[in-house]
Every structure is written in structure tokens, then in C-alpha cells.
Amino acid sequence: MERFQKPILLSILGGMVLYLGAMFLSDFQATRDAILNVGLLGWAVILGLSLFNYALRYWRWDWYLRKLSQTRLPHRWHLAYYVCGFALSTTPGKAGETVRSLYLKRHGISYSHAFSTFFVERFLDLLSIVLISCAAGFLFKGYGPVVLITGLVVFGSLPLVHSRKVLQLLTDWSGRHQGRLGKALEHLVTLLKSSAVLLRNRELFVGLVVGVMAWLAEAVGFWYLLHILGQDVSVLMAVSIYGVAVLVGAISFLPGGLGSTEAVMTLLLVSLGVEQAVAVAATLICRIATLWFAVFMGLIVASVLAARGITPMSGDGVKV
């Protein structure tokens, strides 16, 4: 994990600067008071809903990976590897989470199976967030095109994954090109073939239902947070705000959606009449309890594994 220490530290530092700046630009005292008003029970409920999100997504990941690799890992190890990936959630598109593949290689699971599972997981997460963001397209002016275009692109790409013509075309191209381009096309063909297995009717439906339930859990946690802070915001409105904020963060490709997710969440709350200091506090607490909770869990688990001599390994056994 040594090569990832610098980007992790930079993302944490960037987040701290961003959040402290937001507090000072609003009303530092009022924002701090709102954060303190959440209380231990409030934090327990919100973090518990985040854990529920992680648990559902882990179950889906484990199920998908077993389908591809035909390998069943002990849950205590597989869950640890999955959580380690969260340490790199603050990378564009969460691509750093593919570090799981390096842990899984120790158990004979190929990179292609791990990468395909990661790709499908990200695809279904985006699809789930689009679905829970749909209401925002009607409730908030200007966000309809964002939800609609993203939804069309994501749903429209499903037939391409299953298209034999597209697969044959890429296979032909890979045969005509040498070097890195040819290799890249070969890997893409392998990725699409494996992904198609996980995006068949039953697998797609179950994976999507699990994704919607997982992300709704965090969205409901956001509503509960607003309720604790004394804000009369409906569940539908809170879920819509959370969904579209996460969606904008995802399509921005900023590390962890930093800045974009927070900005949308705060602006939409203020547009509903929530005081700016409370809106900032709710946004910061939500992000700490979702994104940063996962990051710190990942760092802790990775450190525990490293202390036991278990580190990400490349295919030739070299530590990275």
C-alpha cells in the first residue's frame, strides 16, 4: 500500500481544507453547534445505516466473484480485502478500489475476474443512484437533464455489453493491432465477456435491487440526520438530494466526488430554506458518515492485515 499513501494523505488533507473552509464561509459557531447536536445515538444510527450499505454491497461482490471464479473464500478474509478497497475510495471513479485484486491474487483469483466484478459493481452502483435520483429531476430545476442523460447513457450501454457484434468487432481490432493497444483491446474483450455473465437477467435484477437498497440506506440516514437537526424535510426530498449529489460527484470524476457532491448537497438544502450553517453541518456529517467512515475503516483494516504480514501482492509476488 506504500505507493498509495501519498494520494490517500492528499485526499484527506484536501477534504479537511474543504470542510474547514465551508465552515468558516458559513457560520463556524452555528455549524459546530449543529454538528455537536447530533449526539451519540444520532451518530450510531447514521453510521449503522452506512455499515448496512457496505454489508449489502459486500454480499453482492462476494456473490458475483464466486460466480466468475468458482472460488469460495473465507468471509473473514474476503470481507477484510473488500474493506481494504475503501481506503482508496477517494480516487477518480473509485478506481483505487481495484487494489482488492492484488489481495485476491494470493488465493488464485485472476485479475480479470476481480476487475470484471469491480466494473459491474460500479456500473450497478451508478444505475442504482440514477434510480434514486429520478425524483430530483422533477423536484429541483436544472437537475432533470443530468439525471436523464446519465440514465440514458448507463441504460443504453447495457445492450452493448451483451452485443456479439461489438465483441466480435473488438476481437477483430485486437487481432489487427500489436503492442499495448492490442493488449488493451484483448483485456477489454475479456472484461466484457465476464461482465456480461454478471449482467444477465437474474444477476442484473438481484444486483440492482441490492444496490438500490444499499444506497437508499445511506439516503435515509441523511434524512434522519436532517430530522435530528430540526429540519422539516420529507424523506422523498432528502433521498432525492442525497441521490443527485452523489450522482453529480460520480460523473464529475473528482476523487471521491470531493467538492462537487458537497456543493450540490448544500445548495439544494439551502434552496429548501435550510439555514446555511445547518446545511453545511448536515453535508459534512453526511460525508463523514459515508465516504470518510469507509476510508478510515479501509485504512485500519489494511494496517491490521499489514501487521500480520498480509499486503497487496502483484502477480509475481512483489509488494506494491
PLY file of the C-alpha trace (Angstrom):
ply
format ascii 1.0
element vertex 320
property float x
property float y
property float z
element edge 319
property int vertex1
property int vertex2
end_header
0.00 0.00 0.00
3.04 2.26 0.21
2.57 3.68 -3.29
-0.96 4.78 -2.33
-0.03 6.59 0.88
0.60 9.94 -0.81
-2.74 10.14 -2.71
-4.63 8.99 0.40
-2.98 11.64 2.57
-3.54 14.32 -0.08
-7.23 13.43 -0.35
-7.64 13.54 3.44
-5.84 16.87 3.62
-7.92 18.21 0.73
-11.11 17.11 2.46
-10.12 18.77 5.72
-9.28 22.05 3.96
-12.55 21.91 2.01
-14.68 21.23 5.08
-12.98 23.79 7.33
-13.30 26.34 4.55
-17.01 25.59 4.22
-17.48 26.04 7.97
-15.70 29.39 8.03
-17.53 30.65 4.95
-20.87 29.95 6.61
-21.13 30.45 10.37
-18.41 28.48 12.12
-20.03 28.61 15.56
-23.50 27.69 14.29
-22.12 24.89 12.13
-20.09 23.48 15.04
-23.14 23.61 17.33
-25.25 21.78 14.75
-22.61 19.05 14.47
-22.47 18.66 18.25
-26.28 18.40 18.42
-26.26 15.08 16.57
-25.31 13.16 19.72
-24.05 9.60 20.17
-27.38 7.97 19.28
-27.61 10.01 16.09
-24.10 9.06 15.04
-24.79 5.40 15.88
-27.89 5.30 13.67
-26.26 7.12 10.75
-23.07 5.03 10.87
-25.16 1.88 11.30
-27.01 2.65 8.06
-23.66 3.19 6.33
-22.49 -0.21 7.61
-25.70 -1.71 6.22
-24.77 -0.19 2.84
-21.28 -1.70 2.97
-22.62 -5.12 4.07
-25.10 -5.35 1.19
-22.52 -4.31 -1.37
-20.02 -6.83 0.05
-22.62 -9.60 -0.25
-23.17 -8.69 -3.90
-19.41 -8.51 -4.56
-18.85 -11.94 -2.97
-21.74 -13.48 -4.91
-20.54 -12.08 -8.23
-16.91 -13.04 -7.69
-17.88 -16.62 -6.79
-19.91 -16.85 -9.99
-16.90 -15.87 -12.09
-14.02 -17.54 -10.26
-15.84 -20.57 -8.82
-13.79 -19.92 -5.68
-15.26 -19.51 -2.22
-13.05 -17.54 0.17
-13.49 -17.49 3.96
-15.64 -14.44 4.71
-13.25 -13.11 7.36
-10.53 -12.73 4.71
-12.69 -11.75 1.79
-14.53 -9.10 3.82
-11.19 -7.73 5.02
-9.94 -7.43 1.42
-13.18 -5.78 0.36
-13.00 -3.22 3.16
-9.34 -2.50 2.32
-10.53 -1.21 -1.02
-12.45 1.55 0.75
-9.14 3.12 1.74
-8.81 4.18 -1.90
-12.39 5.38 -2.41
-11.10 8.93 -2.88
-9.70 8.13 -6.32
-11.39 9.12 -9.62
-14.20 6.66 -10.28
-13.06 4.81 -7.13
-10.57 3.06 -9.41
-8.17 2.62 -6.48
-10.56 0.06 -5.01
-9.20 -2.41 -7.56
-6.40 -2.92 -5.02
-8.63 -5.78 -3.86
-7.48 -7.72 -6.91
-3.93 -7.74 -5.53
-5.08 -9.31 -2.28
-7.30 -11.80 -4.11
-4.44 -12.91 -6.37
-2.95 -14.61 -3.32
-5.92 -17.00 -3.42
-5.63 -17.78 -7.11
-8.36 -15.41 -8.28
-7.39 -13.84 -11.60
-7.15 -10.12 -12.14
-9.70 -10.33 -14.96
-12.35 -11.79 -12.63
-11.66 -9.19 -9.94
-11.68 -6.31 -12.45
-14.91 -7.55 -14.07
-16.59 -7.76 -10.67
-15.40 -4.26 -9.85
-16.65 -2.92 -13.19
-20.11 -4.46 -12.74
-20.28 -3.25 -9.13
-19.52 0.33 -10.20
-21.96 0.04 -13.11
-24.79 -1.15 -10.86
-24.00 1.46 -8.20
-24.30 4.19 -10.82
-27.52 2.66 -12.11
-28.91 2.48 -8.54
-28.02 6.11 -7.83
-29.68 7.20 -11.08
-32.88 5.46 -9.98
-32.98 7.05 -6.53
-32.17 10.43 -8.12
-35.13 10.34 -10.52
-37.40 12.42 -8.28
-34.74 15.16 -8.11
-35.23 15.73 -11.83
-38.78 16.89 -11.09
-38.26 18.47 -7.68
-35.24 20.66 -8.49
-34.91 22.87 -11.52
-31.88 22.20 -13.69
-31.14 18.66 -12.47
-33.55 16.84 -14.79
-31.11 16.79 -17.75
-28.28 15.49 -15.53
-30.35 12.54 -14.31
-31.90 11.88 -17.73
-28.67 11.97 -19.75
-26.75 9.86 -17.21
-29.62 7.36 -17.10
-29.78 7.10 -20.89
-26.02 6.56 -21.14
-25.96 3.90 -18.42
-29.08 2.03 -19.54
-28.06 2.41 -23.18
-24.71 0.75 -22.55
-26.33 -2.47 -21.30
-27.11 -3.83 -24.80
-23.55 -3.03 -25.88
-22.14 -5.26 -23.11
-24.21 -8.18 -24.43
-23.75 -7.40 -28.13
-21.96 -10.16 -30.04
-21.26 -7.74 -32.88
-19.46 -5.31 -30.55
-17.50 -8.19 -29.03
-16.52 -9.54 -32.44
-15.53 -6.08 -33.64
-13.24 -5.56 -30.62
-11.79 -9.06 -31.08
-11.01 -8.30 -34.73
-9.38 -4.99 -33.79
-7.25 -6.65 -31.14
-6.03 -9.14 -33.74
-5.02 -6.34 -36.12
-3.07 -4.30 -33.60
0.16 -5.18 -31.86
1.75 -3.90 -28.68
-0.10 -2.05 -25.92
-3.18 -1.23 -27.98
-3.69 -4.87 -28.94
-3.21 -5.99 -25.34
-5.63 -3.32 -24.09
-8.28 -4.47 -26.57
-7.77 -8.10 -25.52
-8.28 -7.13 -21.85
-11.39 -5.16 -22.82
-12.86 -8.18 -24.61
-12.19 -10.36 -21.56
-13.73 -7.74 -19.28
-16.90 -7.51 -21.41
-17.28 -11.30 -21.62
-17.04 -11.69 -17.83
-19.22 -8.65 -17.19
-21.93 -10.00 -19.49
-22.19 -13.07 -17.24
-22.92 -10.82 -14.24
-25.36 -8.64 -16.17
-27.74 -11.37 -17.28
-31.39 -11.11 -16.23
-31.27 -12.70 -12.77
-27.84 -11.38 -11.83
-28.70 -7.90 -13.09
-32.03 -7.78 -11.24
-30.64 -9.03 -7.91
-27.57 -6.81 -8.15
-29.69 -3.76 -8.93
-32.14 -4.43 -6.08
-29.23 -4.84 -3.66
-27.66 -1.62 -4.96
-30.86 0.40 -4.58
-31.38 -0.93 -1.02
-27.77 -0.17 -0.11
-27.78 3.42 -1.34
-31.28 4.07 0.00
-29.97 3.13 3.45
-27.46 5.98 3.36
-30.07 8.32 1.87
-32.46 7.53 4.72
-29.56 8.18 7.11
-29.28 11.64 5.54
-33.00 12.24 6.13
-32.65 11.08 9.75
-29.74 13.48 10.19
-31.84 16.38 8.94
-34.60 15.31 11.33
-32.16 15.38 14.27
-31.06 18.86 13.23
-34.66 20.01 13.39
-35.28 20.35 9.66
-38.73 19.55 8.26
-37.57 17.85 5.07
-39.57 14.92 3.68
-38.00 11.51 3.12
-38.53 11.84 -0.65
-36.86 15.23 -0.72
-33.91 14.07 1.40
-33.41 10.91 -0.68
-33.54 12.99 -3.88
-30.95 15.46 -2.59
-28.62 12.68 -1.46
-29.02 10.76 -4.71
-28.44 13.64 -7.10
-25.49 14.95 -5.03
-23.78 11.56 -5.13
-24.62 11.26 -8.84
-23.01 14.61 -9.66
-19.97 13.59 -7.61
-19.70 10.31 -9.51
-19.93 11.78 -13.01
-17.55 14.62 -12.09
-14.76 12.00 -11.72
-13.25 14.12 -8.96
-11.56 11.99 -6.25
-14.43 10.75 -4.09
-16.61 13.43 -5.66
-14.92 15.89 -3.29
-16.28 19.38 -3.69
-18.98 18.57 -6.25
-21.06 16.30 -4.00
-20.79 18.69 -1.05
-21.64 21.74 -3.15
-24.81 20.19 -4.64
-25.97 18.83 -1.29
-25.52 22.18 0.48
-27.05 24.27 -2.31
-30.15 22.09 -2.56
-30.69 22.19 1.21
-30.39 25.97 1.20
-32.87 26.13 -1.69
-35.39 24.39 0.59
-34.98 27.07 3.24
-32.48 25.27 5.47
-30.13 27.74 7.16
-26.72 27.77 5.51
-24.85 26.80 8.69
-27.18 23.83 9.26
-26.95 22.84 5.58
-23.16 22.86 5.77
-23.23 20.86 9.01
-25.61 18.27 7.55
-23.45 17.93 4.44
-20.22 17.50 6.41
-21.74 14.95 8.79
-23.24 13.00 5.89
-19.92 12.85 4.07
-18.00 11.90 7.22
-20.50 9.12 7.97
-20.45 7.73 4.43
-17.29 8.45 2.41
-14.78 9.12 5.18
-16.10 6.42 7.51
-15.41 3.91 4.73
-11.95 5.37 4.02
-10.84 5.15 7.64
-12.27 1.66 8.00
-10.23 0.64 4.97
-7.05 2.19 6.35
-7.50 0.46 9.71
-8.16 -2.97 8.19
-5.24 -2.59 5.73
-2.96 -1.70 8.66
-4.12 -4.74 10.66
-3.51 -7.02 7.68
-0.08 -5.45 7.09
0.82 -6.05 10.73
0.06 -9.73 10.12
2.27 -9.74 7.04
-0.61 -9.65 4.53
-0.08 -6.94 1.90
-1.24 -6.42 -1.68
0.92 -8.50 -3.98
1.48 -8.29 -7.70
1.28 -11.43 -9.80
4.97 -12.16 -9.38
4.86 -11.83 -5.60
6.37 -8.35 -5.44
4.89 -5.99 -2.86
3.35 -2.84 -4.25
0 1
1 2
2 3
3 4
4 5
5 6
6 7
7 8
8 9
9 10
10 11
11 12
12 13
13 14
14 15
15 16
16 17
17 18
18 19
19 20
20 21
21 22
22 23
23 24
24 25
25 26
26 27
27 28
28 29
29 30
30 31
31 32
32 33
33 34
34 35
35 36
36 37
37 38
38 39
39 40
40 41
41 42
42 43
43 44
44 45
45 46
46 47
47 48
48 49
49 50
50 51
51 52
52 53
53 54
54 55
55 56
56 57
57 58
58 59
59 60
60 61
61 62
62 63
63 64
64 65
65 66
66 67
67 68
68 69
69 70
70 71
71 72
72 73
73 74
74 75
75 76
76 77
77 78
78 79
79 80
80 81
81 82
82 83
83 84
84 85
85 86
86 87
87 88
88 89
89 90
90 91
91 92
92 93
93 94
94 95
95 96
96 97
97 98
98 99
99 100
100 101
101 102
102 103
103 104
104 105
105 106
106 107
107 108
108 109
109 110
110 111
111 112
112 113
113 114
114 115
115 116
116 117
117 118
118 119
119 120
120 121
121 122
122 123
123 124
124 125
125 126
126 127
127 128
128 129
129 130
130 131
131 132
132 133
133 134
134 135
135 136
136 137
137 138
138 139
139 140
140 141
141 142
142 143
143 144
144 145
145 146
146 147
147 148
148 149
149 150
150 151
151 152
152 153
153 154
154 155
155 156
156 157
157 158
158 159
159 160
160 161
161 162
162 163
163 164
164 165
165 166
166 167
167 168
168 169
169 170
170 171
171 172
172 173
173 174
174 175
175 176
176 177
177 178
178 179
179 180
180 181
181 182
182 183
183 184
184 185
185 186
186 187
187 188
188 189
189 190
190 191
191 192
192 193
193 194
194 195
195 196
196 197
197 198
198 199
199 200
200 201
201 202
202 203
203 204
204 205
205 206
206 207
207 208
208 209
209 210
210 211
211 212
212 213
213 214
214 215
215 216
216 217
217 218
218 219
219 220
220 221
221 222
222 223
223 224
224 225
225 226
226 227
227 228
228 229
229 230
230 231
231 232
232 233
233 234
234 235
235 236
236 237
237 238
238 239
239 240
240 241
241 242
242 243
243 244
244 245
245 246
246 247
247 248
248 249
249 250
250 251
251 252
252 253
253 254
254 255
255 256
256 257
257 258
258 259
259 260
260 261
261 262
262 263
263 264
264 265
265 266
266 267
267 268
268 269
269 270
270 271
271 272
272 273
273 274
274 275
275 276
276 277
277 278
278 279
279 280
280 281
281 282
282 283
283 284
284 285
285 286
286 287
287 288
288 289
289 290
290 291
291 292
292 293
293 294
294 295
295 296
296 297
297 298
298 299
299 300
300 301
301 302
302 303
303 304
304 305
305 306
306 307
307 308
308 309
309 310
310 311
311 312
312 313
313 314
314 315
315 316
316 317
317 318
318 319
